[in-house]
Amino acid sequence: MRRRSFVPNVKDGQDEYIRRHQAAWTGVLDDLRRAGIHNITLP
């Protein structure tokens, strides 16, 4: 299986980045499941 990766480099405002993206993950994960993606690895 081919793996793809993207690692953002967030230094200033990291807490804000995390706060804003946590809420979005629920919708993203739902979309991934609907697309047939059931196993994802995040660094």
One Martini backbone bead per residue (centre of mass of N, CA, C, O) as a GRO file, in nm:
protein
   43
    1MET     BB    1   0.096   0.037   0.023
    2ARG     BB    2   0.050   0.363  -0.030
    3ARG     BB    3   0.191   0.650   0.116
    4ARG     BB    4   0.087   0.964   0.245
    5SER     BB    5   0.228   1.299   0.323
    6PHE     BB    6   0.162   1.570   0.570
    7VAL     BB    7   0.356   1.829   0.739
    8PRO     BB    8   0.301   2.080   0.929
    9ASN     BB    9   0.444   2.412   1.009
   10VAL     BB   10   0.361   2.507   1.339
   11LYS     BB   11   0.427   2.767   1.564
   12ASP     BB   12   0.256   3.002   1.550
   13GLY     BB   13  -0.052   2.924   1.682
   14GLN     BB   14  -0.094   2.619   1.761
   15ASP     BB   15  -0.345   2.623   1.943
   16GLU     BB   16  -0.533   2.740   1.729
   17TYR     BB   17  -0.499   2.518   1.520
   18ILE     BB   18  -0.606   2.288   1.693
   19ARG     BB   19  -0.883   2.403   1.768
   20ARG     BB   20  -0.992   2.438   1.471
   21HIS     BB   21  -0.936   2.124   1.377
   22GLN     BB   22  -1.094   1.939   1.569
   23ALA     BB   23  -1.384   1.998   1.463
   24ALA     BB   24  -1.328   1.904   1.163
   25TRP     BB   25  -1.263   1.596   1.196
   26THR     BB   26  -1.542   1.473   1.206
   27GLY     BB   27  -1.615   1.535   0.908
   28VAL     BB   28  -1.370   1.404   0.776
   29LEU     BB   29  -1.412   1.115   0.881
   30ASP     BB   30  -1.687   1.076   0.753
   31ASP     BB   31  -1.591   1.112   0.460
   32LEU     BB   32  -1.384   0.884   0.456
   33ARG     BB   33  -1.582   0.653   0.514
   34ARG     BB   34  -1.763   0.704   0.262
   35ALA     BB   35  -1.495   0.653   0.074
   36GLY     BB   36  -1.354   0.382   0.219
   37ILE     BB   37  -1.187   0.498   0.460
   38HIS     BB   38  -1.059   0.311   0.761
   39ASN     BB   39  -0.735   0.374   0.745
   40ILE     BB   40  -0.541   0.611   0.933
   41THR     BB   41  -0.227   0.786   0.944
   42LEU     BB   42  -0.090   1.002   1.187
   43PRO     BB   43   0.192   1.189   1.287
   0.00000   0.00000   0.00000
